[in-house]
Amino acid sequence: GENVEQHPSTLSVQEGDSAVIKCTYSDSASNYFPWYKQELGKGPQLIIDIRSNVGEKKDQRIAVTLNKTAKHFSLHITETQPEDSAVYFCAASKVNYGQNFVFGPGTRLSVLP
Amino acid sequence: SAVISQKPSRDICQRGTSLTIQCQVDSQVTMMFWYRQQPGQSLTLIATANQGSEATYESGFVIDKFPISRPNLTFSTLTVSNMSPEDSSIYLCSAGGVSGETQYFGPGTRLLVL
């Protein structure tokens, strides 16, 4: 079955700097890759997603890139702010095949003021 | 996007009792899921709640321990039965479109079993 790895497990950056989180997946048939942000005491919130027919997607300060050949995708956050501090989870799925999400172990991001 | 609410938000329960968690979605959705999240850990899928039929459970989870209902396209319940301290966790409901694409999560139910 699918296996998703995520690095780093913790990341500290200075406010205003960029943060990059990388995930790798094992199943080349996976075709949908969402990213979730989970703040303390809350449920995961979808922040951006990408499908396998797209190499990059951007939404304001957040971007996701996908390399299907290498089977990895990355979350990029620019101009980080203290409110970006949270745990971020990536996931992989094979939509249209009834497959469920497989989540990575998570990255705890701390943005230092 | 779907807005999802869960009840209760948290509870403290005694060993051997059962707790039913409710999940309400503000619109009709095809797929609903139940996850467990141990403290500081990632999300583990318990089961897919199927409307009008029995839930589909993942390996390691059984219906006797986690019975699920899905009476319509906006509501589901998860029961944690005969609880032990090992069941202390966050239980999350999610909802999505066909085949589970773009899942949205509820706020979670924080359960502590003494």
Chai-1 contact restraints between the chains, C-beta under 6 A:
chainA,res_idxA,chainB,res_idxB,connection_type,confidence,min_distance_angstrom,max_distance_angstrom,comment,restraint_id
A,Y32,B,E101,contact,1.0,0.0,6.0,A-B,restraint_1
A,K42,B,P107,contact,1.0,0.0,6.0,A-B,restraint_2
A,G43,B,L92,contact,1.0,0.0,6.0,A-B,restraint_3
A,G43,B,F105,contact,1.0,0.0,6.0,A-B,restraint_4
A,G43,B,G106,contact,1.0,0.0,6.0,A-B,restraint_5
A,G43,B,P107,contact,1.0,0.0,6.0,A-B,restraint_6
A,G43,B,G108,contact,1.0,0.0,6.0,A-B,restraint_7
A,P44,B,F105,contact,1.0,0.0,6.0,A-B,restraint_8
A,V95,B,S99,contact,1.0,0.0,6.0,A-B,restraint_9
A,V95,B,E101,contact,1.0,0.0,6.0,A-B,restraint_10
A,N96,B,S99,contact,1.0,0.0,6.0,A-B,restraint_11
A,G98,B,S99,contact,1.0,0.0,6.0,A-B,restraint_12
A,N100,B,L45,contact,1.0,0.0,6.0,A-B,restraint_13
A,N100,B,G100,contact,1.0,0.0,6.0,A-B,restraint_14
A,F103,B,S42,contact,1.0,0.0,6.0,A-B,restraint_15
A,F103,B,L43,contact,1.0,0.0,6.0,A-B,restraint_16
A,P105,B,S42,contact,1.0,0.0,6.0,A-B,restraint_17
A,G106,B,S42,contact,1.0,0.0,6.0,A-B,restraint_18
